Amino acid sequence: MNRIRTSFNIIFQSLKLMQLHPKLVFFPVLNFIGMFGILAFFALPLMFETNIFSVVDDFPQVMQQMQEMG
């Protein structure tokens, strides 16, 4: 129980500090943007079902189309 109280104490002290110095809000926002970027890096291939193997399988067709155009 003491750990939970200490954790909340630290959170409230951090929020008070950010109220006194609004420029410090930049760091949590930057952290959120970075976290979102990493999440997108791993989630987007899963959402669109793409992987390196599908690119390798399509490579001969792409090369053939390029030769036909050029």
N, CA, C, O and CB atoms as a CASP TS submission, in Angstrom:
PFRMAT TS
TARGET T0000
AUTHOR 0000-0000-0000
METHOD Language model
MODEL 1
PARENT N/A
ATOM      1  N   MET     1       0.825  -1.201   0.000  1.00  0.00           N
ATOM      2  CA  MET     1       0.000   0.000   0.000  1.00  0.00           C
ATOM      3  C   MET     1       0.865   1.260   0.000  1.00  0.00           C
ATOM      4  O   MET     1       0.486   2.289  -0.558  1.00  0.00           O
ATOM      5  CB  MET     1      -0.936   0.001   1.211  1.00  0.00           C
ATOM      6  N   ASN     2       2.011   1.162   0.623  1.00  0.00           N
ATOM      7  CA  ASN     2       2.899   2.315   0.697  1.00  0.00           C
ATOM      8  C   ASN     2       3.476   2.646  -0.684  1.00  0.00           C
ATOM      9  O   ASN     2       3.710   3.814  -0.995  1.00  0.00           O
ATOM     10  CB  ASN     2       4.034   2.052   1.702  1.00  0.00           C
ATOM     11  N   ARG     3       3.705   1.629  -1.506  1.00  0.00           N
ATOM     12  CA  ARG     3       4.242   1.865  -2.846  1.00  0.00           C
ATOM     13  C   ARG     3       3.231   2.620  -3.705  1.00  0.00           C
ATOM     14  O   ARG     3       3.605   3.506  -4.474  1.00  0.00           O
ATOM     15  CB  ARG     3       4.621   0.532  -3.517  1.00  0.00           C
ATOM     16  N   ILE     4       1.963   2.272  -3.576  1.00  0.00           N
ATOM     17  CA  ILE     4       0.924   2.956  -4.357  1.00  0.00           C
ATOM     18  C   ILE     4       0.842   4.415  -3.942  1.00  0.00           C
ATOM     19  O   ILE     4       0.744   5.300  -4.791  1.00  0.00           O
ATOM     20  CB  ILE     4      -0.451   2.267  -4.175  1.00  0.00           C
ATOM     21  N   ARG     5       0.882   4.667  -2.652  1.00  0.00           N
ATOM     22  CA  ARG     5       0.832   6.047  -2.151  1.00  0.00           C
ATOM     23  C   ARG     5       2.040   6.837  -2.646  1.00  0.00           C
ATOM     24  O   ARG     5       1.912   7.994  -3.048  1.00  0.00           O
ATOM     25  CB  ARG     5       0.779   6.066  -0.604  1.00  0.00           C
ATOM     26  N   THR     6       3.205   6.208  -2.614  1.00  0.00           N
ATOM     27  CA  THR     6       4.415   6.874  -3.094  1.00  0.00           C
ATOM     28  C   THR     6       4.319   7.169  -4.588  1.00  0.00           C
ATOM     29  O   THR     6       4.724   8.239  -5.041  1.00  0.00           O
ATOM     30  CB  THR     6       5.651   6.014  -2.804  1.00  0.00           C
ATOM     31  N   SER     7       3.782   6.215  -5.356  1.00  0.00           N
ATOM     32  CA  SER     7       3.628   6.417  -6.802  1.00  0.00           C
ATOM     33  C   SER     7       2.713   7.593  -7.094  1.00  0.00           C
ATOM     34  O   SER     7       3.041   8.445  -7.921  1.00  0.00           O
ATOM     35  CB  SER     7       3.078   5.151  -7.468  1.00  0.00           C
ATOM     36  N   PHE     8       1.575   7.648  -6.428  1.00  0.00           N
ATOM     37  CA  PHE     8       0.652   8.769  -6.639  1.00  0.00           C
ATOM     38  C   PHE     8       1.272  10.084  -6.185  1.00  0.00           C
ATOM     39  O   PHE     8       1.043  11.125  -6.801  1.00  0.00           O
ATOM     40  CB  PHE     8      -0.665   8.527  -5.892  1.00  0.00           C
ATOM     41  N   ASN     9       2.042  10.042  -5.128  1.00  0.00           N
ATOM     42  CA  ASN     9       2.731  11.237  -4.654  1.00  0.00           C
ATOM     43  C   ASN     9       3.680  11.771  -5.732  1.00  0.00           C
ATOM     44  O   ASN     9       3.727  12.973  -5.990  1.00  0.00           O
ATOM     45  CB  ASN     9       3.508  10.932  -3.356  1.00  0.00           C
ATOM     46  N   ILE    10       4.422  10.875  -6.347  1.00  0.00           N
ATOM     47  CA  ILE    10       5.362  11.285  -7.403  1.00  0.00           C
ATOM     48  C   ILE    10       4.599  11.845  -8.602  1.00  0.00           C
ATOM     49  O   ILE    10       5.022  12.837  -9.195  1.00  0.00           O
ATOM     50  CB  ILE    10       6.250  10.089  -7.842  1.00  0.00           C
ATOM     51  N   ILE    11       3.485  11.220  -8.963  1.00  0.00           N
ATOM     52  CA  ILE    11       2.681  11.712 -10.091  1.00  0.00           C
ATOM     53  C   ILE    11       2.180  13.116  -9.814  1.00  0.00           C
ATOM     54  O   ILE    11       2.286  13.991 -10.673  1.00  0.00           O
ATOM     55  CB  ILE    11       1.492  10.772 -10.367  1.00  0.00           C
ATOM     56  N   PHE    12       1.636  13.346  -8.627  1.00  0.00           N
ATOM     57  CA  PHE    12       1.103  14.672  -8.297  1.00  0.00           C
ATOM     58  C   PHE    12       2.201  15.717  -8.230  1.00  0.00           C
ATOM     59  O   PHE    12       1.995  16.857  -8.645  1.00  0.00           O
ATOM     60  CB  PHE    12       0.355  14.629  -6.973  1.00  0.00           C
ATOM     61  N   GLN    13       3.361  15.347  -7.714  1.00  0.00           N
ATOM     62  CA  GLN    13       4.478  16.290  -7.684  1.00  0.00           C
ATOM     63  C   GLN    13       4.946  16.632  -9.092  1.00  0.00           C
ATOM     64  O   GLN    13       5.309  17.775  -9.371  1.00  0.00           O
ATOM     65  CB  GLN    13       5.640  15.717  -6.870  1.00  0.00           C
ATOM     66  N   SER    14       4.936  15.642  -9.974  1.00  0.00           N
ATOM     67  CA  SER    14       5.326  15.887 -11.365  1.00  0.00           C
ATOM     68  C   SER    14       4.343  16.828 -12.051  1.00  0.00           C
ATOM     69  O   SER    14       4.747  17.728 -12.787  1.00  0.00           O
ATOM     70  CB  SER    14       5.413  14.565 -12.137  1.00  0.00           C
ATOM     71  N   LEU    15       3.055  16.619 -11.808  1.00  0.00           N
ATOM     72  CA  LEU    15       2.042  17.500 -12.401  1.00  0.00           C
ATOM     73  C   LEU    15       2.161  18.930 -11.879  1.00  0.00           C
ATOM     74  O   LEU    15       2.010  19.886 -12.639  1.00  0.00           O
ATOM     75  CB  LEU    15       0.639  16.961 -12.115  1.00  0.00           C
ATOM     76  N   LYS    16       2.429  19.075 -10.589  1.00  0.00           N
ATOM     77  CA  LYS    16       2.625  20.415 -10.027  1.00  0.00           C
ATOM     78  C   LYS    16       3.843  21.093 -10.651  1.00  0.00           C
ATOM     79  O   LYS    16       3.818  22.289 -10.940  1.00  0.00           O
ATOM     80  CB  LYS    16       2.786  20.341  -8.497  1.00  0.00           C
ATOM     81  N   LEU    17       4.899  20.322 -10.854  1.00  0.00           N
ATOM     82  CA  LEU    17       6.107  20.878 -11.461  1.00  0.00           C
ATOM     83  C   LEU    17       5.840  21.327 -12.886  1.00  0.00           C
ATOM     84  O   LEU    17       6.345  22.362 -13.321  1.00  0.00           O
ATOM     85  CB  LEU    17       7.241  19.853 -11.437  1.00  0.00           C
ATOM     86  N   MET    18       5.041  20.543 -13.621  1.00  0.00           N
ATOM     87  CA  MET    18       4.711  20.931 -14.997  1.00  0.00           C
ATOM     88  C   MET    18       3.799  22.157 -15.023  1.00  0.00           C
ATOM     89  O   MET    18       3.829  22.921 -15.987  1.00  0.00           O
ATOM     90  CB  MET    18       4.039  19.762 -15.735  1.00  0.00           C
ATOM     91  N   GLN    19       2.996  22.357 -13.988  1.00  0.00           N
ATOM     92  CA  GLN    19       2.190  23.578 -13.916  1.00  0.00           C
ATOM     93  C   GLN    19       3.084  24.794 -13.690  1.00  0.00           C
ATOM     94  O   GLN    19       2.835  25.866 -14.241  1.00  0.00           O
ATOM     95  CB  GLN    19       1.140  23.470 -12.789  1.00  0.00           C
ATOM     96  N   LEU    20       4.115  24.621 -12.884  1.00  0.00           N
ATOM     97  CA  LEU    20       5.028  25.734 -12.629  1.00  0.00           C
ATOM     98  C   LEU    20       5.914  26.035 -13.834  1.00  0.00           C
ATOM     99  O   LEU    20       6.260  27.191 -14.080  1.00  0.00           O
ATOM    100  CB  LEU    20       5.893  25.430 -11.417  1.00  0.00           C
ATOM    101  N   HIS    21       6.279  25.006 -14.578  1.00  0.00           N
ATOM    102  CA  HIS    21       7.163  25.143 -15.740  1.00  0.00           C
ATOM    103  C   HIS    21       6.493  24.480 -16.946  1.00  0.00           C
ATOM    104  O   HIS    21       6.767  23.314 -17.229  1.00  0.00           O
ATOM    105  CB  HIS    21       8.571  24.505 -15.461  1.00  0.00           C
ATOM    106  N   PRO    22       5.628  25.192 -17.655  1.00  0.00           N
ATOM    107  CA  PRO    22       4.863  24.595 -18.765  1.00  0.00           C
ATOM    108  C   PRO    22       5.727  24.031 -19.897  1.00  0.00           C
ATOM    109  O   PRO    22       5.268  23.172 -20.650  1.00  0.00           O
ATOM    110  CB  PRO    22       3.931  25.624 -19.335  1.00  0.00           C
ATOM    111  N   LYS    23       6.953  24.496 -20.024  1.00  0.00           N
ATOM    112  CA  LYS    23       7.817  23.978 -21.086  1.00  0.00           C
ATOM    113  C   LYS    23       8.147  22.502 -20.878  1.00  0.00           C
ATOM    114  O   LYS    23       8.521  21.818 -21.831  1.00  0.00           O
ATOM    115  CB  LYS    23       9.105  24.790 -21.157  1.00  0.00           C
ATOM    116  N   LEU    24       8.015  22.005 -19.663  1.00  0.00           N
ATOM    117  CA  LEU    24       8.315  20.604 -19.385  1.00  0.00           C
ATOM    118  C   LEU    24       7.273  19.659 -19.981  1.00  0.00           C
ATOM    119  O   LEU    24       7.508  18.453 -20.049  1.00  0.00           O
ATOM    120  CB  LEU    24       8.409  20.384 -17.889  1.00  0.00           C
ATOM    121  N   VAL    25       6.148  20.177 -20.405  1.00  0.00           N
ATOM    122  CA  VAL    25       5.117  19.342 -21.030  1.00  0.00           C
ATOM    123  C   VAL    25       5.628  18.806 -22.372  1.00  0.00           C
ATOM    124  O   VAL    25       5.129  17.801 -22.877  1.00  0.00           O
ATOM    125  CB  VAL    25       3.797  20.150 -21.231  1.00  0.00           C
ATOM    126  N   PHE    26       6.608  19.473 -22.933  1.00  0.00           N
ATOM    127  CA  PHE    26       7.189  19.055 -24.200  1.00  0.00           C
ATOM    128  C   PHE    26       7.699  17.612 -24.150  1.00  0.00           C
ATOM    129  O   PHE    26       7.536  16.871 -25.119  1.00  0.00           O
ATOM    130  CB  PHE    26       8.321  19.992 -24.584  1.00  0.00           C
ATOM    131  N   PHE    27       8.306  17.207 -23.050  1.00  0.00           N
ATOM    132  CA  PHE    27       8.899  15.875 -22.962  1.00  0.00           C
ATOM    133  C   PHE    27       7.863  14.753 -22.969  1.00  0.00           C
ATOM    134  O   PHE    27       8.064  13.779 -23.694  1.00  0.00           O
ATOM    135  CB  PHE    27       9.733  15.775 -21.717  1.00  0.00           C
ATOM    136  N   PRO    28       6.769  14.825 -22.210  1.00  0.00           N
ATOM    137  CA  PRO    28       5.758  13.766 -22.334  1.00  0.00           C
ATOM    138  C   PRO    28       5.114  13.730 -23.718  1.00  0.00           C
ATOM    139  O   PRO    28       4.777  12.657 -24.218  1.00  0.00           O
ATOM    140  CB  PRO    28       4.681  13.952 -21.281  1.00  0.00           C
ATOM    141  N   VAL    29       4.941  14.897 -24.337  1.00  0.00           N
ATOM    142  CA  VAL    29       4.362  14.932 -25.686  1.00  0.00           C
ATOM    143  C   VAL    29       5.326  14.280 -26.675  1.00  0.00           C
ATOM    144  O   VAL    29       4.901  13.503 -27.531  1.00  0.00           O
ATOM    145  CB  VAL    29       4.044  16.396 -26.119  1.00  0.00           C
ATOM    146  N   LEU    30       6.600  14.585 -26.567  1.00  0.00           N
ATOM    147  CA  LEU    30       7.609  13.976 -27.425  1.00  0.00           C
ATOM    148  C   LEU    30       7.662  12.460 -27.213  1.00  0.00           C
ATOM    149  O   LEU    30       7.812  11.700 -28.169  1.00  0.00           O
ATOM    150  CB  LEU    30       8.985  14.601 -27.155  1.00  0.00           C
ATOM    151  N   ASN    31       7.541  12.032 -25.972  1.00  0.00           N
ATOM    152  CA  ASN    31       7.521  10.610 -25.652  1.00  0.00           C
ATOM    153  C   ASN    31       6.312   9.932 -26.305  1.00  0.00           C
ATOM    154  O   ASN    31       6.438   8.838 -26.854  1.00  0.00           O
ATOM    155  CB  ASN    31       7.495  10.400 -24.125  1.00  0.00           C
ATOM    156  N   PHE    32       5.154  10.573 -26.249  1.00  0.00           N
ATOM    157  CA  PHE    32       3.945  10.011 -26.850  1.00  0.00           C
ATOM    158  C   PHE    32       4.091   9.890 -28.362  1.00  0.00           C
ATOM    159  O   PHE    32       3.686   8.884 -28.943  1.00  0.00           O
ATOM    160  CB  PHE    32       2.729  10.873 -26.508  1.00  0.00           C
ATOM    161  N   ILE    33       4.661  10.899 -28.999  1.00  0.00           N
ATOM    162  CA  ILE    33       4.854  10.864 -30.453  1.00  0.00           C
ATOM    163  C   ILE    33       5.816   9.734 -30.831  1.00  0.00           C
ATOM    164  O   ILE    33       5.573   9.007 -31.795  1.00  0.00           O
ATOM    165  CB  ILE    33       5.394  12.228 -30.968  1.00  0.00           C
ATOM    166  N   GLY    34       6.885   9.589 -30.086  1.00  0.00           N
ATOM    167  CA  GLY    34       7.829   8.511 -30.356  1.00  0.00           C
ATOM    168  C   GLY    34       7.209   7.145 -30.148  1.00  0.00           C
ATOM    169  O   GLY    34       7.435   6.230 -30.941  1.00  0.00           O
ATOM    170  N   MET    35       6.431   7.000 -29.091  1.00  0.00           N
ATOM    171  CA  MET    35       5.772   5.729 -28.817  1.00  0.00           C
ATOM    172  C   MET    35       4.766   5.396 -29.915  1.00  0.00           C
ATOM    173  O   MET    35       4.655   4.244 -30.332  1.00  0.00           O
ATOM    174  CB  MET    35       5.075   5.770 -27.450  1.00  0.00           C
ATOM    175  N   PHE    36       4.042   6.397 -30.376  1.00  0.00           N
ATOM    176  CA  PHE    36       3.076   6.193 -31.451  1.00  0.00           C
ATOM    177  C   PHE    36       3.788   5.793 -32.743  1.00  0.00           C
ATOM    178  O   PHE    36       3.295   4.950 -33.492  1.00  0.00           O
ATOM    179  CB  PHE    36       2.241   7.466 -31.674  1.00  0.00           C
ATOM    180  N   GLY    37       4.942   6.396 -33.000  1.00  0.00           N
ATOM    181  CA  GLY    37       5.715   6.050 -34.184  1.00  0.00           C
ATOM    182  C   GLY    37       6.203   4.606 -34.152  1.00  0.00           C
ATOM    183  O   GLY    37       6.146   3.906 -35.163  1.00  0.00           O
ATOM    184  N   ILE    38       6.675   4.168 -33.009  1.00  0.00           N
ATOM    185  CA  ILE    38       7.133   2.784 -32.876  1.00  0.00           C
ATOM    186  C   ILE    38       5.964   1.823 -33.022  1.00  0.00           C
ATOM    187  O   ILE    38       6.082   0.789 -33.680  1.00  0.00           O
ATOM    188  CB  ILE    38       7.833   2.569 -31.523  1.00  0.00           C
ATOM    189  N   LEU    39       4.844   2.161 -32.412  1.00  0.00           N
ATOM    190  CA  LEU    39       3.640   1.326 -32.536  1.00  0.00           C
ATOM    191  C   LEU    39       3.203   1.229 -33.994  1.00  0.00           C
ATOM    192  O   LEU    39       2.863   0.144 -34.467  1.00  0.00           O
ATOM    193  CB  LEU    39       2.490   1.897 -31.674  1.00  0.00           C
ATOM    194  N   ALA    40       3.209   2.339 -34.701  1.00  0.00           N
ATOM    195  CA  ALA    40       2.818   2.340 -36.110  1.00  0.00           C
ATOM    196  C   ALA    40       3.782   1.505 -36.942  1.00  0.00           C
ATOM    197  O   ALA    40       3.365   0.807 -37.867  1.00  0.00           O
ATOM    198  CB  ALA    40       2.762   3.773 -36.650  1.00  0.00           C
ATOM    199  N   PHE    41       5.073   1.574 -36.615  1.00  0.00           N
ATOM    200  CA  PHE    41       6.081   0.816 -37.356  1.00  0.00           C
ATOM    201  C   PHE    41       5.794  -0.684 -37.306  1.00  0.00           C
ATOM    202  O   PHE    41       5.994  -1.391 -38.293  1.00  0.00           O
ATOM    203  CB  PHE    41       7.478   1.102 -36.795  1.00  0.00           C
ATOM    204  N   PHE    42       5.327  -1.166 -36.157  1.00  0.00           N
ATOM    205  CA  PHE    42       5.043  -2.583 -36.026  1.00  0.00           C
ATOM    206  C   PHE    42       3.609  -2.942 -36.394  1.00  0.00           C
ATOM    207  O   PHE    42       3.357  -4.059 -36.844  1.00  0.00           O
ATOM    208  CB  PHE    42       5.327  -3.025 -34.628  1.00  0.00           C
ATOM    209  N   ALA    43       2.663  -2.025 -36.214  1.00  0.00           N
ATOM    210  CA  ALA    43       1.248  -2.344 -36.427  1.00  0.00           C
ATOM    211  C   ALA    43       0.828  -2.217 -37.886  1.00  0.00           C
ATOM    212  O   ALA    43      -0.004  -2.998 -38.347  1.00  0.00           O
ATOM    213  CB  ALA    43       0.384  -1.443 -35.576  1.00  0.00           C
ATOM    214  N   LEU    44       1.375  -1.264 -38.620  1.00  0.00           N
ATOM    215  CA  LEU    44       0.941  -1.061 -40.004  1.00  0.00           C
ATOM    216  C   LEU    44       1.176  -2.279 -40.900  1.00  0.00           C
ATOM    217  O   LEU    44       0.292  -2.619 -41.686  1.00  0.00           O
ATOM    218  CB  LEU    44       1.657   0.128 -40.586  1.00  0.00           C
ATOM    219  N   PRO    45       2.317  -2.944 -40.816  1.00  0.00           N
ATOM    220  CA  PRO    45       2.457  -4.154 -41.637  1.00  0.00           C
ATOM    221  C   PRO    45       1.438  -5.236 -41.274  1.00  0.00           C
ATOM    222  O   PRO    45       0.994  -5.983 -42.146  1.00  0.00           O
ATOM    223  CB  PRO    45       3.862  -4.714 -41.493  1.00  0.00           C
ATOM    224  N   LEU    46       1.073  -5.325 -40.016  1.00  0.00           N
ATOM    225  CA  LEU    46       0.061  -6.304 -39.622  1.00  0.00           C
ATOM    226  C   LEU    46      -1.311  -5.923 -40.155  1.00  0.00           C
ATOM    227  O   LEU    46      -2.095  -6.789 -40.544  1.00  0.00           O
ATOM    228  CB  LEU    46       0.011  -6.436 -38.102  1.00  0.00           C
ATOM    229  N   MET    47      -1.599  -4.633 -40.173  1.00  0.00           N
ATOM    230  CA  MET    47      -2.899  -4.170 -40.645  1.00  0.00           C
ATOM    231  C   MET    47      -3.047  -4.365 -42.147  1.00  0.00           C
ATOM    232  O   MET    47      -4.132  -4.703 -42.621  1.00  0.00           O
ATOM    233  CB  MET    47      -3.100  -2.704 -40.289  1.00  0.00           C
ATOM    234  N   PHE    48      -1.978  -4.159 -42.899  1.00  0.00           N
ATOM    235  CA  PHE    48      -2.057  -4.260 -44.350  1.00  0.00           C
ATOM    236  C   PHE    48      -1.561  -5.607 -44.870  1.00  0.00           C
ATOM    237  O   PHE    48      -1.499  -5.822 -46.081  1.00  0.00           O
ATOM    238  CB  PHE    48      -1.261  -3.147 -44.984  1.00  0.00           C
ATOM    239  N   GLU    49      -1.211  -6.507 -43.964  1.00  0.00           N
ATOM    240  CA  GLU    49      -0.775  -7.859 -44.296  1.00  0.00           C
ATOM    241  C   GLU    49       0.345  -7.868 -45.334  1.00  0.00           C
ATOM    242  O   GLU    49       0.317  -8.637 -46.295  1.00  0.00           O
ATOM    243  CB  GLU    49      -1.949  -8.669 -44.804  1.00  0.00           C
ATOM    244  N   THR    50       1.310  -7.015 -45.121  1.00  0.00           N
ATOM    245  CA  THR    50       2.470  -6.997 -46.017  1.00  0.00           C
ATOM    246  C   THR    50       3.667  -7.537 -45.260  1.00  0.00           C
ATOM    247  O   THR    50       3.772  -7.379 -44.044  1.00  0.00           O
ATOM    248  CB  THR    50       2.756  -5.558 -46.558  1.00  0.00           C
ATOM    249  N   ASN    51       4.543  -8.159 -45.971  1.00  0.00           N
ATOM    250  CA  ASN    51       5.797  -8.606 -45.381  1.00  0.00           C
ATOM    251  C   ASN    51       6.835  -8.700 -46.483  1.00  0.00           C
ATOM    252  O   ASN    51       6.518  -8.510 -47.657  1.00  0.00           O
ATOM    253  CB  ASN    51       5.629  -9.971 -44.652  1.00  0.00           C
ATOM    254  N   ILE    52       8.038  -8.984 -46.121  1.00  0.00           N
ATOM    255  CA  ILE    52       9.134  -9.015 -47.089  1.00  0.00           C
ATOM    256  C   ILE    52       8.968 -10.166 -48.068  1.00  0.00           C
ATOM    257  O   ILE    52       9.435 -10.082 -49.204  1.00  0.00           O
ATOM    258  CB  ILE    52      10.477  -9.129 -46.372  1.00  0.00           C
ATOM    259  N   PHE    53       8.317 -11.229 -47.648  1.00  0.00           N
ATOM    260  CA  PHE    53       8.169 -12.387 -48.515  1.00  0.00           C
ATOM    261  C   PHE    53       7.215 -12.112 -49.665  1.00  0.00           C
ATOM    262  O   PHE    53       7.424 -12.610 -50.772  1.00  0.00           O
ATOM    263  CB  PHE    53       7.687 -13.575 -47.719  1.00  0.00           C
ATOM    264  N   SER    54       6.169 -11.326 -49.422  1.00  0.00           N
ATOM    265  CA  SER    54       5.262 -10.989 -50.527  1.00  0.00           C
ATOM    266  C   SER    54       5.971 -10.101 -51.539  1.00  0.00           C
ATOM    267  O   SER    54       5.694 -10.196 -52.735  1.00  0.00           O
ATOM    268  CB  SER    54       3.989 -10.287 -49.998  1.00  0.00           C
ATOM    269  N   VAL    55       6.872  -9.245 -51.093  1.00  0.00           N
ATOM    270  CA  VAL    55       7.629  -8.388 -52.003  1.00  0.00           C
ATOM    271  C   VAL    55       8.574  -9.238 -52.845  1.00  0.00           C
ATOM    272  O   VAL    55       8.717  -8.998 -54.044  1.00  0.00           O
ATOM    273  CB  VAL    55       8.421  -7.311 -51.217  1.00  0.00           C
ATOM    274  N   VAL    56       9.208 -10.212 -52.244  1.00  0.00           N
ATOM    275  CA  VAL    56      10.130 -11.091 -52.962  1.00  0.00           C
ATOM    276  C   VAL    56       9.369 -11.920 -53.988  1.00  0.00           C
ATOM    277  O   VAL    56       9.869 -12.139 -55.092  1.00  0.00           O
ATOM    278  CB  VAL    56      10.886 -12.011 -51.982  1.00  0.00           C
ATOM    279  N   ASP    57       8.168 -12.387 -53.645  1.00  0.00           N
ATOM    280  CA  ASP    57       7.369 -13.174 -54.583  1.00  0.00           C
ATOM    281  C   ASP    57       6.919 -12.340 -55.777  1.00  0.00           C
ATOM    282  O   ASP    57       6.797 -12.869 -56.882  1.00  0.00           O
ATOM    283  CB  ASP    57       6.154 -13.762 -53.875  1.00  0.00           C
ATOM    284  N   ASP    58       6.673 -11.054 -55.579  1.00  0.00           N
ATOM    285  CA  ASP    58       6.193 -10.186 -56.654  1.00  0.00           C
ATOM    286  C   ASP    58       7.325  -9.589 -57.488  1.00  0.00           C
ATOM    287  O   ASP    58       7.068  -8.959 -58.514  1.00  0.00           O
ATOM    288  CB  ASP    58       5.357  -9.074 -56.074  1.00  0.00           C
ATOM    289  N   PHE    59       8.561  -9.777 -57.065  1.00  0.00           N
ATOM    290  CA  PHE    59       9.697  -9.139 -57.724  1.00  0.00           C
ATOM    291  C   PHE    59       9.809  -9.490 -59.211  1.00  0.00           C
ATOM    292  O   PHE    59      10.020  -8.581 -60.015  1.00  0.00           O
ATOM    293  CB  PHE    59      10.970  -9.529 -57.020  1.00  0.00           C
ATOM    294  N   PRO    60       9.678 -10.760 -59.622  1.00  0.00           N
ATOM    295  CA  PRO    60       9.780 -11.051 -61.060  1.00  0.00           C
ATOM    296  C   PRO    60       8.717 -10.337 -61.898  1.00  0.00           C
ATOM    297  O   PRO    60       9.005  -9.900 -63.012  1.00  0.00           O
ATOM    298  CB  PRO    60       9.671 -12.544 -61.286  1.00  0.00           C
ATOM    299  N   GLN    61       7.518 -10.214 -61.386  1.00  0.00           N
ATOM    300  CA  GLN    61       6.461  -9.514 -62.121  1.00  0.00           C
ATOM    301  C   GLN    61       6.792  -8.034 -62.254  1.00  0.00           C
ATOM    302  O   GLN    61       6.575  -7.436 -63.307  1.00  0.00           O
ATOM    303  CB  GLN    61       5.101  -9.693 -61.420  1.00  0.00           C
ATOM    304  N   VAL    62       7.309  -7.457 -61.203  1.00  0.00           N
ATOM    305  CA  VAL    62       7.675  -6.034 -61.234  1.00  0.00           C
ATOM    306  C   VAL    62       8.799  -5.815 -62.247  1.00  0.00           C
ATOM    307  O   VAL    62       8.759  -4.862 -63.025  1.00  0.00           O
ATOM    308  CB  VAL    62       8.109  -5.540 -59.820  1.00  0.00           C
ATOM    309  N   MET    63       9.792  -6.689 -62.235  1.00  0.00           N
ATOM    310  CA  MET    63      10.902  -6.554 -63.188  1.00  0.00           C
ATOM    311  C   MET    63      10.415  -6.692 -64.622  1.00  0.00           C
ATOM    312  O   MET    63      10.879  -5.974 -65.507  1.00  0.00           O
ATOM    313  CB  MET    63      11.985  -7.600 -62.902  1.00  0.00           C
ATOM    314  N   GLN    64       9.486  -7.608 -64.856  1.00  0.00           N
ATOM    315  CA  GLN    64       8.944  -7.791 -66.204  1.00  0.00           C
ATOM    316  C   GLN    64       8.176  -6.549 -66.664  1.00  0.00           C
ATOM    317  O   GLN    64       8.297  -6.141 -67.819  1.00  0.00           O
ATOM    318  CB  GLN    64       8.027  -9.026 -66.246  1.00  0.00           C
ATOM    319  N   GLN    65       7.400  -5.957 -65.783  1.00  0.00           N
ATOM    320  CA  GLN    65       6.656  -4.744 -66.131  1.00  0.00           C
ATOM    321  C   GLN    65       7.604  -3.591 -66.416  1.00  0.00           C
ATOM    322  O   GLN    65       7.354  -2.789 -67.316  1.00  0.00           O
ATOM    323  CB  GLN    65       5.689  -4.363 -65.003  1.00  0.00           C
ATOM    324  N   MET    66       8.693  -3.503 -65.657  1.00  0.00           N
ATOM    325  CA  MET    66       9.660  -2.441 -65.884  1.00  0.00           C
ATOM    326  C   MET    66      10.351  -2.608 -67.235  1.00  0.00           C
ATOM    327  O   MET    66      10.615  -1.622 -67.923  1.00  0.00           O
ATOM    328  CB  MET    66      10.694  -2.417 -64.761  1.00  0.00           C
ATOM    329  N   GLN    67      10.643  -3.841 -67.616  1.00  0.00           N
ATOM    330  CA  GLN    67      11.292  -4.089 -68.905  1.00  0.00           C
ATOM    331  C   GLN    67      10.347  -3.780 -70.057  1.00  0.00           C
ATOM    332  O   GLN    67      10.778  -3.300 -71.105  1.00  0.00           O
ATOM    333  CB  GLN    67      11.773  -5.541 -68.994  1.00  0.00           C
ATOM    334  N   GLU    68       9.055  -4.055 -69.866  1.00  0.00           N
ATOM    335  CA  GLU    68       8.075  -3.756 -70.912  1.00  0.00           C
ATOM    336  C   GLU    68       7.902  -2.257 -71.102  1.00  0.00           C
ATOM    337  O   GLU    68       7.683  -1.792 -72.220  1.00  0.00           O
ATOM    338  CB  GLU    68       6.731  -4.393 -70.577  1.00  0.00           C
ATOM    339  N   MET    69       8.001  -1.488 -70.002  1.00  0.00           N
ATOM    340  CA  MET    69       7.844  -0.036 -70.109  1.00  0.00           C
ATOM    341  C   MET    69       9.090   0.621 -70.712  1.00  0.00           C
ATOM    342  O   MET    69       8.978   1.622 -71.421  1.00  0.00           O
ATOM    343  CB  MET    69       7.550   0.566 -68.730  1.00  0.00           C
ATOM    344  N   GLY    70      10.248   0.079 -70.441  1.00  0.00           N
ATOM    345  CA  GLY    70      11.486   0.750 -70.846  1.00  0.00           C
ATOM    346  C   GLY    70      12.094   0.133 -72.012  1.00  0.00           C
ATOM    347  O   GLY    70      13.141   0.584 -72.474  1.00  0.00           O
TER
END
